[in-house]
Amino acid sequence: MSEISPHPKYKDQRKQPQPNQPKSKYPRLRQRIISSILGILMIAGAVYYSGILKSSKKEPKQNNKVSITNVIYAPVELKNSSVAVQSNGTLLAKNKIDIVSRTQGVFKGGDKAFRAGVYFKKDDILVSIDNAEYLAQLRAARAQLMQSITSILGDLKFDYPEAFDKWNDYVNDFDVNRSLRELPTTSSDREKAFINGKNIVTQYYNIKAQEVQASYYQIRAPFGGILRENFVDKGAMINSGQKLGTFIDPSMYELEVKINPSELKLIAVGKSVALTNGDKTQNWTGKIARINKVIDPQSQSAIAIVEVSGKGLKEGMFLQAKISTVDLKDVAEIERNLIIDEKYVYLIVDSILQKQNIEVMHVAEKTVFVSGLSDGDWLIQKPVAGAYNGLKVNPINLSE
């Protein structure tokens, strides 16, 4: 059978693709799905191999060793010590007064020149203020009283004859330039009422007050001493309440020295005190006169007042003081930096730090004397960083 050939008209059309034949509808979606699947497979593989690697690693061995601090110690040695409290202060005159005017007037001077450094004996006139006008007023008041008493003598003679002589004698002895004597004592209530009714008693006490005021125009030295400083000169106008100068007794001085509160129990009134000047070329001996146990909030110290006298002492001098004290028994001398909170130290007991309460008995320049420890206690010799009660340590003997 012969093969049938296609019609030449349709030969080329069968071999060529149709120009309008459609392509795949979802080429991009297919690519995304494939990429997602590949990504998931890669992640799963990474996780799987990571687990294999972790399981193949060996865990490191833990170091269970605890670091123990080395601490140097030394056995406590108790002893009896004789100590002295040392301090310093500025010398002040024991007897010292400010000269203050209680009245007004012109300054006339005194028995000596009113100048710093001038010595006045006791009862010498330091200050004299012009009082001529005031004395004239005082004399006039006395004369008025004498006139009042004189005017009642006639009535006394007839109504109170038993009282006449004493009042008459009072008038006869009256002197306006002298201080008033006491009025005669009344012998009956009627006489007393009569005298009071004439205003005699009131005049008397007014004049006595004026006489006291008149004494303010002169100021006398209460003791032998030196005028330390003066603020007015002769001829100056003085006002009431004005400070005129300062007067001191150079024979006795006081020295205020600061005392640590913990050392108050070591000193007492009457204790001897060795004093030296700044360059240690002069020496004096004083004694404790008073102790002020009130603590100064700024210096946190108490005050002991030392009395001293002697040649070469001047007010304002700076002196060093060394106070003799009683012996301290069964105390340990330790470094100041070993004390914690001023009340305890660290001991080593069975290789463990242990707090021990102590009492500070005396504070020296670099060390302190304390009680509360026992002979042979292992006392640490250097502060331990981060120390606490119960810390395990490795004790090392300082002497070894």
Secondary structure, 3 states (H helix, E strand, C coil): CCCCCCCCCCHHHHHCCCCCCCCCCCHHHHHHHHHHHHHHHHHHHHHHHHHHHHHHCCCCCCCCCCCCEEEEEEECCCEEEEEEEEEEEEEEECCEEEEECCCCEEEEECCCCCCCCCEECCCCEEEEECCHHHHHHHHHHHHHHHHHHHHHHHHHHHHCHHHHHHHHHHHHCCCCCCCCCCCCCCCCHHHHHHHHHCCHHHHHHHHHHHHHHHHCCEEECCCCEEEEEECCCCCCEECCCCEEEEEECCCCEEEEEEECHHHHHHCCCCCEEEEEECCCCCEEEEEEEEEECCCCCCCCCEEEEEEECCCCCCCCCEEEEEEEEEEEEEEEEEEHHHCECCCEEEEEECCEEEEEECEEEEECCCEEEEECCCCCCEEECCCCCCCCCCCEEEEEECCC
